[in-house]
């Protein structure tokens, strides 16, 4: 796993209790937020400043706020 500076991993807030699960070989870009009861699949890439509030498939690349999938590696 690669985690760059300013990454937030935690609980999303009222009603969405639970902690994120981050699997193997994940890249978390600078300033991104992984919030709530979500899973970031193995080999996924989370772009800088992305806000992840839903599950990310294994091998997917997500960007934006809220994060959206832009590609999947096979």
C-alpha positions as CSV (number, residue, x, y, z in Angstrom):
1,X,0.0,0.0,0.0
2,X,1.2,3.5,-0.8
3,X,-0.3,6.4,1.2
4,X,0.7,9.9,0.4
5,X,0.5,12.9,2.7
6,X,-2.8,14.4,3.9
7,X,-4.8,11.2,3.5
8,X,-7.9,10.9,5.8
9,X,-9.2,7.4,6.6
10,X,-12.2,7.3,9.0
11,X,-15.9,7.3,9.9
12,X,-18.2,9.3,7.7
13,X,-20.5,10.7,10.3
14,X,-24.1,10.4,11.6
15,X,-25.7,7.1,10.6
16,X,-22.8,5.8,8.6
17,X,-20.8,4.2,11.3
18,X,-18.1,1.7,10.3
19,X,-14.5,1.9,9.2
20,X,-13.0,1.5,5.8
21,X,-11.3,-1.7,4.7
22,X,-8.3,-1.1,2.4
23,X,-7.0,-4.3,0.7
24,X,-3.5,-5.0,-0.6
25,X,-1.5,-3.0,-3.2
26,X,-3.7,0.1,-3.0
27,X,-2.4,3.6,-3.9
28,X,-4.0,6.5,-2.0
29,X,-3.1,9.9,-3.6
30,X,-2.3,13.0,-1.6
31,X,-5.2,14.6,0.2
32,X,-7.8,11.9,-0.5
33,X,-10.5,10.9,2.0
34,X,-11.8,7.3,2.5
35,X,-14.9,7.7,4.6
36,X,-17.3,5.3,6.2
37,X,-18.1,1.6,5.9
38,X,-16.4,1.1,2.4
39,X,-14.0,-1.3,0.9
40,X,-11.2,-0.3,-1.4
41,X,-10.3,-3.4,-3.5
42,X,-6.9,-4.8,-4.1
43,X,-4.8,-2.9,-6.6
44,X,-7.1,0.1,-6.7
45,X,-5.9,3.7,-7.2
46,X,-7.5,6.6,-5.5
47,X,-6.6,9.9,-7.1
48,X,-5.4,13.0,-5.2
49,X,-8.1,14.8,-3.3
50,X,-10.7,12.2,-4.2
51,X,-13.5,11.6,-1.7
52,X,-14.5,7.9,-1.5
53,X,-17.9,7.2,0.2
54,X,-18.8,4.0,-1.7
55,X,-16.9,0.7,-2.5
56,X,-14.1,0.7,-5.0
57,X,-13.7,-2.4,-7.2
58,X,-10.4,-4.2,-7.2
59,X,-8.1,-2.7,-9.8
60,X,-10.2,0.4,-10.4
61,X,-9.0,3.9,-10.6
62,X,-11.3,6.6,-9.0
63,X,-11.0,10.4,-9.0
64,X,-13.1,13.3,-8.0
65,X,-15.4,14.4,-5.2
66,X,-17.4,12.3,-4.8
67,X,-15.1,9.7,-6.3
68,X,-16.1,8.1,-9.6
69,X,-14.5,5.2,-11.5
70,X,-12.5,6.2,-14.6
71,X,-10.8,2.9,-15.4
72,X,-10.3,-0.7,-14.4
73,X,-7.1,-2.7,-14.9
74,X,-7.6,-6.4,-15.6
